[in-house]
Amino acid sequence: MNKRVYIAGKYDDDNVMAVLENIRAGILAAVDALHKGYVPFCPFLDFLFILLNGQKPLSAKAMRRYSLGWLRVCDEIWLLPSWEQSAGANVELAEAKRLGLKVVYL
């Protein structure tokens, strides 16, 4: 069975271009995981849910529940550079440690 990895890192930032760069970095890490034979969960693709937010809004709580639900079935968490600056990534790391997941710092 292929290892399931959760990609975690900084999403929000000071400006739109920086946010897009953070999303790009997360997606590239997921692509790298795929090339290595892993099965990644990439919360950086969540921006697609946001595009539909006007029609069927999701709360921040629902998004956290969704992401943490996937983290709980993963084997590893991969942390992107600057993860320390993300409140969400810190919560994800704490949960990964609680679950005993392997932690990989990229």
RAVENLIN-V165945 format. One line per field, one symbol per residue. ss: DSSP state (~ for helix, > for strand, _ for the rest). phi: phi as a letter, one per 20 degrees, with the letter a starting at -180 (. if undefined). burial: + if it has 9 or more other ideal C-beta (glycine too) atoms within 8 Angstrom, else -. A space follows every 50 residues. Layout:
ss=???
phi=???
burial=???
//
This chain:
ss=___>>>>>_______~~~~~~~~~~~~~~~~~~~~___>>>>~~~~~~~~ ~________~~~~~~~~~~~~____>>>>___~~~_~~~~~~~~~~~~~_ _>>>>_
phi=.ffecdecrfdfafbffffffffgfffffffgfffenededdffefgfff fegfebfdffffffffffffgfdeebcddfgmgfedffffffffffffem ffddee
burial=---++++++++-+----++-+++-+++-++--++---+++++++-+--+- --+---------++-+++-++--+-+++++-++--+-++++++-+++--- +-++--
//
